[in-house]
Every structure is written in structure tokens, then in C-alpha cells.
């Protein structure tokens, strides 16, 4: 299979590496000239994925149109840039697999909805699940959800890219796969705050459970299926990103929990902590859907500069309810 990957960050490079080692012809578009040069000349991406030896079969290009005639395109760009990137992606009705996790600001649309508006004639699918890029690139065991409304499409692509250590599970719940990935990034920030503020493991476990309840409420309101939210792209991804400093969102939350300002923390980051951009959009979308998401609201307050102790006290002071 001929595969195009749009986005030369850590996750885009890791996916390209998986596909290349699986015997596919892979062309990766990266915005940064130094990334393109390093991949082609040295078979590495020292900017976004240091320490990983890349397959010589992986080719990088600096112009998006140079990915050429491919059978499928994986779009691995930040959620808030997805619409602009899709407008430039060379498409000949081949499937588009969206690998970002977020909700578009302003429109409150999920990314598969954005893709359908920007690209005519191409089937759209979503790849999501519990994945740290460096582990995937090193060939460590990973399972993901590949969701498309057409089950045959999801199954065919899953089988094509599967490897013993990379297992895609097909699904038809595109909405659920997207919502799980978007919401978990915001909840990971909250769990990082718990760690940074020294509130203990009990508090983090409770936060994961109550945050998951928010994910399910919002997901069901938007048309997701409960079993999807309990699977790899929902609960599985939530557990991963809420328990490790390898998560950019968790690390951002740790800084907030230590009293640092969001603007300072985000300015120091080479890579994107998607949850910081998803949080206010998710709050707005939840309000529009009539869904209570107090943990998400608390994260928004912290990102907007509210004092940590006050936000935590307000969250703990909420009335007791039945589980």
C-alpha cells in the first residue's frame, strides 16, 4: 500500500515508521525543512522524535503536494489547524484517516465533520487510542481504534496497517472515537494538576472516575456509543494520559498544579498540548448540549489564570450527589 502521512511531529513520524517497517511505501510531509532533511539523510527526526532510528524506506517531503498518488492519507496535524491543512491535502477520493484529537473552535464540530466540509469524495475515518509516540516508534505493543461509518473500510485499513505489535480494532462509532480522544486530553490536564499540587493518588483515582463520567455524559449527548467510550479510544486513552509525565497534557497540568501560569508553560513547548486548546471549546460545546462537566470547567479556570487552591476548593465544595 502507498501511504501518505501529513505531519512530521512525534505522532506522525511514529505512524510513518510503523507503516514503513510493515512494508508499505510511505511518504511523510513535514513543515520543518530540518525535519525533512534529517529523515532523508540520517533516517531520524531529532526535533520531535529523538532517539529513534527510522526506516530507510520512509521518505520525507517539504511540499504537501509531493506526497504524490497514494492509496490512503493519514492526517496527523493539530486539531485547530486541521481545516486549513485539509484544504491543501492532495486528494483523489482516497480515504482520509484523521489522527488528531480535538474539537474545532468556533464551529464546535468534530474533526470528521470538518473533513467532510473541506474534502469532497474521500471516505473519512478516525484513528485514536492509548498511544505514546515513542513507544509506538520503538515497536512496543499498542492497540488503537480505527473508526469509520463504513465498517468494511475500517476493517480493510486496519488489516492493512496491522502488525504483531500494532493492533487496530475496527469500529463504526466515529463520534465516540473522536469524543474520547478530545475529552481525555482535558482530563489529563486535571490529573496533572492533582499531581503537581500534591493531592495524592486517591484524588487522582477519583478524578479519573468522575472525569470519565463527564466523558460519557457528553459523548452520549453527541451521539456516541457507551461501549466505544469504555474502550481503547475512551477509557483506555484516559488511563494512559492521566498517569504519565510522557503525556504533554499531564505535564502541563503538573505545572499548573505547581502554581505556574498556562501562558508560560505553553510558550516553552515545542509540541502541542491539545487539551489546552480543547478545554474552552469543550466547555462551550457541553453548555450547548446541556451537559454538566465541572472538571472541564475547573481546567478552563486554571488555564485562564485562576489560583489553584481556589479552583480545587470550589470543585470539592460541589453538592454531593448519587453516583
N, C-alpha and C positions, 0 to 999 in steps of 0.2 A: 504493500500500500504506500502511496505517496502522501505524506502528511506535512501540512504547513502549521507552524506554531507562531502565533502573533504575540510577542512579548518576551524579552530576554532577561527578565528578572529571575529570582531564585526558582519560583514555581514553574515558569515557562521553560527554563533551562532543564529542570529536573524531569519534566514531562518529555521534553525532546530527547533527553538521554535515555529514558525508558523505551521510547519508540525506536530510537536508533539501535539500541542493543537488542531489540526484538526483531531486527532485520528489516525494518521499514526505511524507506528513503525519506529523510527529514530535512526540511528547510526551516530555519528559525529566523524570524525578523526581530532585530533589536534596535532600539532607538539610538543607543550609545555607540559611536564608532569604535571606541576602545574595546567594548564587549565583542563586537563583530570581529575585530582584528585578532583578539585573544582566542576566540573559539576556533577560528580558521587556521591560525598559525601555531597555536600552542595547545589546542584542544582543552581549554579550560575557560572558566568565567570567574576571574579573580574579584570582580566588582560585586557580584551578587551571590555567587555560589563557590567560595574559595575552598580549596582542598579536595575538589572532585575532579578526577581525570575523565574527560568527556570522550565519547566515541569519535574516532576519526571520520565516521560516516555522517556525523552531524555537520551540516553546513549552515553558516550564518550569513544573512544579507542585511544591508543597511537601508534598502528601499522596500517598502511593503509590497510593491507590485512584483518584486523579484522573487517572491516565493513561488511564482510560476503556476503551472497547471497541476493542481494536487487533487487528491480524492476526498480529503476532509481537512477542515481548518479548525484548530484549537485556538480560541481567543483567550489569552491569559494577560489581560490588562486590568488596571484598577477599575472598580465599578463605575466611578464617576466620570471616567474617560471612555467608557465602553461605546457610547453613541457616536462620539467623534471618530473613534478607531474603526467602527463598523462601516462608517461612511466611506472609508478608504480601502477596506478589505476587498481584494480582487475575488469576486465570486462568480462561479459558473454553475450555480444551482447545487454545488456540493454542500454536504452537511456542515453546519457551524456548531462547534461544541464550546459552550461558554464555561470558563473556569474561574471567573471572578465571583466574589461573594459580597452582595450588597443590594441596595435599593436606590434607584435613581432619585436624586434630589429634585424637587420641583414637581415632577410628574407623579412621584410615589410609585412608579412602575417597577416591576421585577425585570431583570435583565433579558429574559427571553421575550418579554413584551417589547422591550426596546429593540431587540434584534429584528423582530418581525416588522417593526415600523421602518427600519433602516435598510433591510436587505430583502429583496423580493425573490421568491422562488427557491430559497435554500431551507431545507429542514433544519430545525433548531433543537439542540439537546443541551443538557447541563451535566457537568462533571463536578461532583462535590464529595466531601467526606473527610475523615480524620487523616490529614497528611501534613507532615513537616517535610519541606522540600529536600533538605539534606539527607534525610533517611531514605526517601524515595530514590534519590540520585545514587545512593550507595547500595541500592538493591535490597534494602530491608523490607520485611513483609508488610504489605499495605493493602487495604481493601477500601474501595470507593463505590459511590453510587453514580451510575450513568443513566440519566433520566431523559426520556423523550416521549411525547404523546403517542408516537408510533413505536410500539413495543418491538417490532421487527428491526427498526432502525437502531434502537438502543442495544438490542441483543447482538446484531451484526457488528457494531462498532466495539462493543465490549469484548466479543470473541476475538476481534482482530488485534486489539491492543493488549490483551491479557498475557501475562507471563506468570510463572510459578510464584513470584514474589509480588506481583501486582495484579489484584483481583477486582475487576469491575463487576458490580451487580446491577443488572438492568432493572429499570423501573419506568412506569408511565406517569408518575407523580412529579411533574416538573416544578409545580408550585411548591410542594413540600420540600423538595431538594434545595430549591433556592432559599426558601424562608429559613430552613435550618441553618444553612451556611451564613446567612446575613445576621440572624439574631445571635448566634453563638459568639460572633466577634465582639458584640457589645457586652454580652455576659462575661466574656473572658476579661475584659477591662475591669468589670466589677470584682471578679475574683482576684485579679492582680491588686486591686485596692485593698482587699482584705489582707493579702499577704504583706503588702507594703506598710499597712497600718498596724501590723502585728496582732490581728484579731483572732488568730488561731485556726486550727483545722476544722473544729466544729462549725464555726461561722462559714467557712468556705463550703463545706458539705451542704449546709442549709441553703446557702446562696445558690449553689448549682441546682438543687432540687426546686427551689422556688422560681429560679430563673427558667428552668425547663418548663414549669407550669405556665409561665408567661409565653414562652415559645409556642407551646401547644395551643393556648387560647388564641393567640394572634394567627397562627397557622390555620387553625380550623375556620377562623373568621374570613380568611382569604382564600379558602377552598382547598387547603392541603389535607392530606390523609394522616390520621394519627399514627399509623404504623410507619409511615415514612419519617415522621418526626422522632419516633422511637428508635430509628435505625441509624445507619452509618452517617448519613448527612445531617442528622439532627443530634440525638443524644451522643452518638459516637464522637462526632466532631466537638461537641460541647465538652465532654470529659477530657479530650486531648488538650484543647486550648485553655482550659481552666485550671490546668495542673502543671504547667511547664513554662519556664522562662524562655524556652525556644519559641514560644508564641509571642509575636510582636505586640498583640493586643494585651496579653497578660503582663508583659514587661512595661507597657505604657501605664497600665493600671497600678503596677508596683510604684512607679514614680509618682503618680497622683496620690497614692496612699501615704507616701513619704512627705507629702506637702509640696511637691514641685508643681509648677504650672504646666498646663497642657501645651501652651504655645511653645515653651522652651523645650519640652520633651519631643514634640513633633518636629521642631526645627532641626534637631540633632539626628534625625533618622534618614538614612539613605533609602530604606524601603518603607512601604505604606502600611500603617496600622489601620486597616479598613474600618474597624469598629468606631474609630473616632469620627469618621465621616458618615457612617451608617446611623449612629445613635440619634442625632436630631431628626433625621429622615424617618427613622423607625418610630420615634415618639409621635411625630406628626401623623404617620400612617395609622398608628394604634388609636390615636384620638379620632381620626376619621372613621375607623372601624368600630369605635365604641368599646375598645378593649383596654382594660387596666394593665399597665406594665410599670409598676413602681420601681423595679430595679433599673429598667432602662431610663426612667426619668431621673433617678439618682445619678446614673452615669452622665447624663446630659448636664446636670447641675455641676458636677465636678469638672467636666470639660469646659464649662462656661466660667469657671473660676471660683465656685463656691468652696467654702472651707470644709475640709474632710470630716472633721468631727461633727459639725452641724448636720451635714448630709446623712452621716451614719445614724446619728441620734434621731433624726426625723424618720428615717426608714424603720428603725427599731420601735418607734413610738406609734406606728400604724396600728389600728384596732385589730385585735385578734379575731380570726375567722376560722371556719371549718376548712379542713384540708380537702 
